């Protein structure tokens, strides 16, 4: 009996690893779009605006609004067409949005550029589902590692996206940055071919109804575990977006650094976001997701300290690296907490609700980034980190306390 169980488990693990590998490759390709957009999107918007520069981050807000809408769209598309097909549609939307962004820059049409980045964000919202797809396609003991491998693929994205921006930003001169967006198109189309080979398990109600009934969404989201994971995930992601969106403006517009140095800063930031993923899953398995989230929040606090010290290049780059590492621990840990709060048949509705709230907040943070920078400057932006991280840390400590009181 044990031999049969082990053989079945080995087969599940082998299938999970194959799916996770394909999803990781797709993530590496599709994930190149966000760092490119965030590297140059604000600067591109800034150069097209007139006197009111506070709207310079509106394209990036459009991107994040697109992500929030994508969270709704991917849930619906997954139910109707399947996850593989929904990811392929997302990749196609990303390629279309990139081509439209290049056209908008050539036409110097600011609001069309906002729409183009919103379409790219919609694609990114579909891509965000990849981490959940990897977790849901894996046995329980492999979920943390599966999420980590998906996010580890972001190291490739972190290099490819900003380097495309540097290499191709002047390729359609005199229009700056248009060539960078156009260079994304063939890359994103390649992801469709990778996704074609996916064979993801069905997560319909029928697969788990025999074992456990599905609960109402309200009941799930009101649990302490889910709320802790969602709030900490939102806090980590919103702070990361707020600071990452404002940093290129602060470096180039505020301090006179070149756009290449700002882009390289974002590259190191995105590498720091995903590089720890090679061992974050193991740390979660050993210490539990709550402790990893707490560590991430402390690292985000250290980001604020480094940013407060000055406006030299090392202050910006150091703060951005710490911001990336803190996001990695905070967000992966929070995602693991959320993923353990629902049953398989409840996945789509819970994940959809989670991502709508998450990326709506992230969109607000990116919009407020430009406003706060224009009105108050970089130093005030850094102060926002403190109340958010303190609140999240309190919630994590309360969750750890509640978990320790439960019988084994």
C-alpha positions as MATLAB code, in Angstrom:
seq = 'XXXXXXXXXXXXXXXXXXXXXXXXXXXXXXXXXXXXXXXXXXXXXXXXXXXXXXXXXXXXXXXXXXXXXXXXXXXXXXXXXXXXXXXXXXXXXXXXXXXXXXXXXXXXXXXXXXXXXXXXXXXXXXXXXXXXXXXXXXXXXXXXXXXXXXXXXXXXXXXXXXXXXXXXXXXXXXXXXXXXXXXXXXXXXXXXXXXXXXXXXXXXXXXXXXXXXXXXXXXXXXXXXXXXXXXXXXXXXXXXXXXXXXXXXXXXXXXXXXXXXXXXXXXXXXXXXXXXXXXXXXXXXXXXXXXXXXXXXXXXXXXXXXXXXXXXXXXXXXXXXXXXXXXXXXXXXXXXXXXXXXXXXXXXXXXXXXXXXXXXXXXXXXXXXXXXXXXXXXXXXXXXXXXXXXXXXXXXXXXXXXXXXXXX';
ca = [
       0.000    0.000    0.000;
       2.827    2.363    0.953;
       4.659    1.516   -2.273;
       1.588    2.339   -4.330;
       1.114    5.619   -2.450;
       4.758    6.562   -2.934;
       4.580    5.759   -6.648;
       1.471    7.892   -6.998;
       3.097   10.733   -5.093;
       6.237   10.489   -7.229;
       4.109   10.710  -10.353;
       2.296   13.783   -9.035;
       5.613   15.413   -8.174;
       7.093   14.653  -11.610;
       4.047   16.155  -13.334;
       4.156   19.156  -11.034;
       7.842   19.751  -11.764;
       7.233   19.602  -15.515;
       4.391   22.118  -15.301;
       6.357   24.370  -12.965;
       9.325   24.317  -15.378;
       7.161   25.407  -18.317;
       5.414   28.023  -16.203;
       8.786   29.326  -15.028;
      10.000   29.748  -18.624;
       6.774   31.557  -19.533;
       7.110   33.713  -16.432;
      10.695   34.615  -17.368;
       9.555   35.785  -20.810;
       6.308   37.517  -19.883;
       7.866   39.022  -16.777;
      10.257   41.126  -18.888;
       7.450   43.592  -19.645;
       6.872   45.064  -16.129;
      10.523   46.017  -15.371;
      10.823   47.616  -18.798;
       7.590   49.526  -18.286;
       8.584   50.696  -14.819;
      12.107   51.596  -15.946;
      11.007   54.003  -18.664;
       7.220   54.415  -18.389;
       7.351   57.327  -15.958;
      10.176   59.018  -17.848;
       8.380   58.556  -21.174;
       5.236   60.039  -19.673;
       7.230   62.923  -18.177;
       8.699   63.884  -21.546;
       5.266   64.016  -23.217;
       3.604   66.188  -20.572;
       3.400   69.955  -20.465;
       3.500   72.024  -17.290;
       1.747   69.538  -14.970;
       4.337   66.819  -14.444;
       2.427   65.229  -11.555;
       0.664   62.976  -14.080;
       3.966   61.474  -15.258;
       3.254   58.210  -13.439;
      -0.265   57.951  -14.935;
       0.962   55.426  -17.554;
       2.250   53.223  -14.747;
      -1.022   53.680  -12.918;
      -2.707   52.508  -16.106;
      -0.405   49.507  -16.058;
      -1.432   48.649  -12.495;
      -5.123   49.237  -13.198;
      -4.692   46.790  -16.071;
      -3.228   44.255  -13.668;
      -6.261   44.615  -11.389;
      -8.633   44.139  -14.320;
      -6.521   41.225  -15.504;
      -7.090   39.541  -12.155;
     -10.809   39.536  -12.972;
     -10.316   38.583  -16.597;
      -7.981   35.676  -15.968;
     -10.370   34.145  -13.417;
     -13.245   34.281  -15.908;
     -11.085   33.104  -18.815;
      -9.698   30.237  -16.752;
     -13.186   28.970  -15.968;
     -14.391   29.264  -19.557;
     -11.285   28.282  -21.540;
      -8.804   26.784  -19.081;
      -5.683   28.236  -17.489;
      -3.340   27.391  -20.347;
      -5.497   29.179  -22.896;
      -5.996   32.182  -20.612;
      -2.234   32.565  -20.213;
      -1.822   32.449  -24.003;
      -4.447   35.170  -24.424;
      -2.608   37.243  -21.815;
       0.661   36.942  -23.746;
      -1.073   38.091  -26.941;
      -2.516   41.119  -25.164;
       0.955   41.990  -23.878;
       2.424   41.931  -27.385;
      -0.448   44.094  -28.662;
      -0.023   46.585  -25.834;
       3.732   46.839  -26.422;
       3.223   47.586  -30.115;
       0.574   50.183  -29.246;
       2.916   51.827  -26.709;
       5.576   52.231  -29.387;
       3.007   53.767  -31.736;
       1.770   56.147  -29.008;
       5.315   57.377  -28.358;
       5.905   57.932  -32.067;
       2.651   59.940  -32.198;
       3.494   61.685  -28.895;
       0.016   60.773  -27.666;
       0.164   60.651  -23.857;
      -3.273   59.174  -23.199;
      -2.897   56.533  -25.898;
       0.354   55.603  -24.148;
      -1.618   55.255  -20.906;
      -4.085   52.936  -22.680;
      -1.221   50.903  -24.167;
       0.372   50.394  -20.765;
      -3.030   49.480  -19.339;
      -3.235   46.727  -21.966;
       0.270   45.581  -21.021;
      -0.884   45.611  -17.396;
      -3.913   43.518  -18.317;
      -1.469   40.963  -19.713;
       0.589   41.177  -16.528;
      -2.576   40.527  -14.523;
      -2.983   37.250  -16.419;
       0.680   36.480  -15.768;
       0.185   37.007  -12.028;
      -1.996   33.886  -12.037;
       1.041   31.796  -12.968;
       2.301   31.645   -9.381;
      -1.072   30.311   -8.200;
      -1.256   27.869  -11.114;
       2.140   26.476  -10.110;
       1.066   26.129   -6.484;
      -2.288   24.548   -7.340;
      -0.626   22.040   -9.706;
       1.729   20.856   -6.938;
       1.401   18.587   -3.903;
       1.107   20.458   -0.597;
       4.744   19.941    0.403;
       5.936   21.360   -2.945;
       3.735   24.476   -3.079;
       6.238   26.832   -1.447;
       9.040   25.693   -3.748;
       6.765   25.934   -6.794;
       5.944   29.569   -6.009;
       9.627   30.265   -5.407;
      10.681   28.771   -8.762;
       8.117   30.882  -10.588;
       9.361   34.033   -8.936;
      12.988   32.956   -9.391;
      12.342   33.049  -13.127;
      11.991   36.765  -12.633;
      15.793   37.017  -12.491;
      15.830   36.478  -16.254;
      13.047   39.044  -16.612;
      14.984   41.472  -14.433;
      17.929   41.342  -16.815;
      16.096   41.123  -20.131;
      13.495   43.876  -19.564;
      15.825   46.728  -18.511;
      18.514   45.700  -21.018;
      15.973   45.927  -23.842;
      15.197   49.415  -22.584;
      18.903   50.378  -22.632;
      19.753   48.721  -25.969;
      16.702   49.806  -27.958;
      15.581   53.078  -26.363;
      17.120   55.134  -29.209;
      16.623   52.593  -32.018;
      13.702   54.615  -33.402;
      15.372   58.008  -32.881;
      14.445   60.752  -32.483;
      11.590   59.086  -30.558;
      13.041   57.901  -27.246;
      11.900   54.555  -25.745;
       9.619   53.553  -28.663;
      12.116   50.943  -29.902;
      12.261   49.372  -26.436;
       8.523   48.683  -26.389;
       8.583   47.408  -29.950;
      11.400   45.007  -29.022;
       9.100   43.312  -26.505;
       6.628   42.147  -29.151;
       8.471   39.094  -30.583;
       9.580   38.098  -27.092;
       6.043   38.018  -25.718;
       4.775   36.092  -28.738;
       7.397   33.401  -28.020;
       5.753   32.747  -24.650;
       2.610   31.529  -26.423;
       4.581   28.616  -27.899;
       5.937   27.679  -24.462;
       2.498   27.758  -22.847;
       1.102   25.431  -25.531;
       2.849   22.444  -23.880;
       1.235   22.937  -20.466;
      -0.991   20.210  -19.013;
      -2.516   21.702  -15.894;
      -4.924   19.736  -13.665;
      -8.543   20.822  -13.474;
      -9.609   22.654  -10.331;
     -13.339   22.261  -10.793;
     -15.638   21.747   -7.871;
     -16.106   18.122   -8.897;
     -12.454   17.274   -8.153;
     -12.811   18.050   -4.468;
     -16.530   17.941   -3.754;
     -16.302   14.326   -2.685;
     -13.805   15.256    0.015;
     -14.872   18.708    1.215;
     -17.542   21.252    0.275;
     -16.713   24.735   -0.927;
     -17.295   27.613    1.477;
     -18.795   31.032    0.727;
     -16.199   33.624   -0.242;
     -17.128   35.806    2.739;
     -16.375   32.990    5.162;
     -12.926   32.401    3.647;
     -11.794   36.015    3.443;
     -12.866   36.772    7.008;
     -10.493   34.188    8.491;
      -7.509   35.605   10.338;
      -5.081   33.602    8.211;
      -6.394   34.896    4.896;
      -6.636   38.499    6.093;
      -3.086   38.424    7.439;
      -1.725   37.020    4.182;
      -3.679   39.462    2.020;
      -2.839   42.584    4.040;
       0.855   41.683    4.231;
       0.932   40.873    0.513;
      -0.773   44.183   -0.278;
       1.539   46.103    2.040;
       4.696   44.556    0.573;
       3.583   44.974   -3.039;
       2.138   48.482   -2.680;
       5.258   49.792   -0.935;
       7.490   48.207   -3.552;
       5.475   49.782   -6.386;
       5.272   53.163   -4.670;
       9.041   53.377   -4.216;
      10.000   51.725   -7.513;
       7.725   54.057   -9.502;
       9.120   57.175   -7.877;
      12.796   56.179   -7.850;
      13.547   56.807  -11.577;
      11.894   60.228  -11.346;
      13.857   61.054   -8.204;
      17.122   59.902   -9.796;
      16.735   61.553  -13.214;
      14.503   64.562  -12.579;
      15.370   65.235   -8.947;
      19.082   64.435   -8.831;
      20.270   64.631  -12.441;
      21.399   61.035  -12.911;
      21.156   59.581  -16.435;
      18.183   57.463  -17.506;
      20.594   54.540  -18.036;
      21.677   54.704  -14.378;
      18.036   54.832  -13.313;
      17.257   51.825  -15.540;
      20.196   49.887  -14.104;
      18.927   50.728  -10.629;
      15.568   49.209  -11.526;
      17.394   46.192  -12.981;
      19.237   45.552   -9.723;
      16.003   46.105   -7.862;
      14.132   43.504   -9.926;
      17.045   41.054   -9.615;
      16.852   41.542   -5.842;
      13.097   40.925   -6.051;
      13.544   37.483   -7.570;
      17.067   36.193   -6.771;
      16.185   35.160   -3.181;
      13.420   32.966   -4.614;
      15.944   30.158   -5.082;
      15.915   29.623   -1.323;
      12.814   31.486   -0.081;
      10.711   28.348   -0.536;
      13.135   26.313    1.576;
      13.099   29.011    4.266;
       9.301   28.950    4.276;
       9.313   25.152    4.607;
      11.742   25.324    7.516;
      10.591   28.379    9.463;
       7.023   28.923    8.264;
       5.660   31.701    6.062;
       4.868   34.061    8.942;
       8.495   34.369   10.031;
       9.621   34.956    6.448;
       7.026   37.716    6.052;
       8.264   39.308    9.286;
      11.841   39.203    7.980;
      10.710   40.840    4.739;
       8.996   43.657    6.639;
      12.174   44.349    8.639;
      14.175   44.498    5.397;
      11.671   47.004    3.986;
      12.293   49.134    7.060;
      16.033   49.004    6.358;
      15.260   50.220    2.817;
      13.710   53.352    4.322;
      16.797   53.892    6.491;
      19.202   53.688    3.534;
      17.004   55.988    1.447;
      16.914   58.524    4.308;
      20.721   58.671    4.513;
      21.199   60.663    1.309;
      20.679   61.073   -2.424;
      23.917   59.608   -3.747;
      23.735   56.868   -6.377;
      24.515   54.174   -3.794;
      21.598   55.373   -1.636;
      19.152   54.869   -4.502;
      20.592   51.568   -5.653;
      21.027   50.235   -2.110;
      17.476   51.188   -1.159;
      16.121   49.611   -4.351;
      17.989   46.354   -3.691;
      16.694   46.178   -0.108;
      13.218   47.046   -1.424;
      13.411   44.063   -3.779;
      14.589   41.601   -1.139;
      11.994   42.813    1.355;
       9.267   42.421   -1.273;
      10.455   38.896   -2.079;
      10.255   37.654    1.501;
       7.099   39.593    2.275;
       5.161   38.740   -0.866;
       6.164   35.083   -1.281;
       5.502   34.458    2.403;
       2.143   36.238    2.193;
       1.214   34.310   -0.972;
       2.004   31.036    0.818;
      -0.229   32.091    3.720;
      -3.084   32.941    1.352;
      -2.602   29.714   -0.650;
      -2.980   27.667    2.536;
      -6.217   29.399    3.551;
      -8.509   27.897    0.874;
      -9.425   24.510   -0.598;
      -8.638   23.558   -4.237;
     -12.219   24.045   -5.447;
     -12.251   27.508   -3.872;
      -9.077   28.626   -5.660;
     -10.409   30.740   -8.530;
     -12.853   32.864   -6.558;
     -10.451   33.440   -3.658;
      -7.486   34.235   -5.908;
      -9.617   36.542   -8.051;
     -10.848   38.451   -4.990;
      -7.313   38.608   -3.585;
      -5.733   39.923   -6.779;
      -8.470   42.501   -7.415;
      -7.894   44.049   -3.986;
      -4.125   43.681   -4.296;
      -3.652   45.336   -7.668;
      -6.300   47.997   -7.120;
      -4.254   49.104   -4.122;
      -1.043   48.813   -6.120;
      -2.547   51.006   -8.869;
      -3.411   53.630   -6.269;
       0.128   53.470   -4.878;
       1.717   54.033   -8.295;
      -0.565   57.005   -9.020;
       0.118   58.580   -5.632;
       3.861   58.053   -6.162;
       4.045   60.730   -8.861;
       1.795   63.067   -6.887;
       3.788   62.699   -3.663;
       7.132   63.073   -5.436;
       6.024   66.209   -7.276;
       4.483   67.794   -4.172;
       6.861   66.713   -1.386;
       9.933   65.019   -2.854;
      11.789   61.739   -2.384;
      12.459   62.076    1.354;
       8.754   62.236    2.215;
       8.063   59.200    0.026;
      10.380   57.152    2.229;
       8.347   57.966    5.341;
       5.355   56.029    3.965;
       7.205   52.745    4.536;
       7.061   52.972    8.319;
       3.324   52.905    9.175;
       2.584   50.219    6.566;
       5.338   47.841    7.696;
       4.523   48.336   11.381;
       0.843   47.491   10.780;
       1.739   44.372    8.796;
       4.267   43.261   11.411;
       1.630   43.490   14.149;
      -0.764   41.336   12.089;
       1.918   38.716   11.464;
       2.791   38.534   15.155;
      -0.885   38.115   16.047;
      -1.211   35.327   13.442;
       1.859   33.554   14.848;
       0.412   33.848   18.340;
      -2.936   32.435   17.206;
      -1.234   29.539   15.372;
       0.839   28.627   18.433;
      -2.338   28.281   20.503;
      -3.920   25.744   18.143;
      -3.517   22.059   19.087;
      -1.198   20.033   16.841;
];
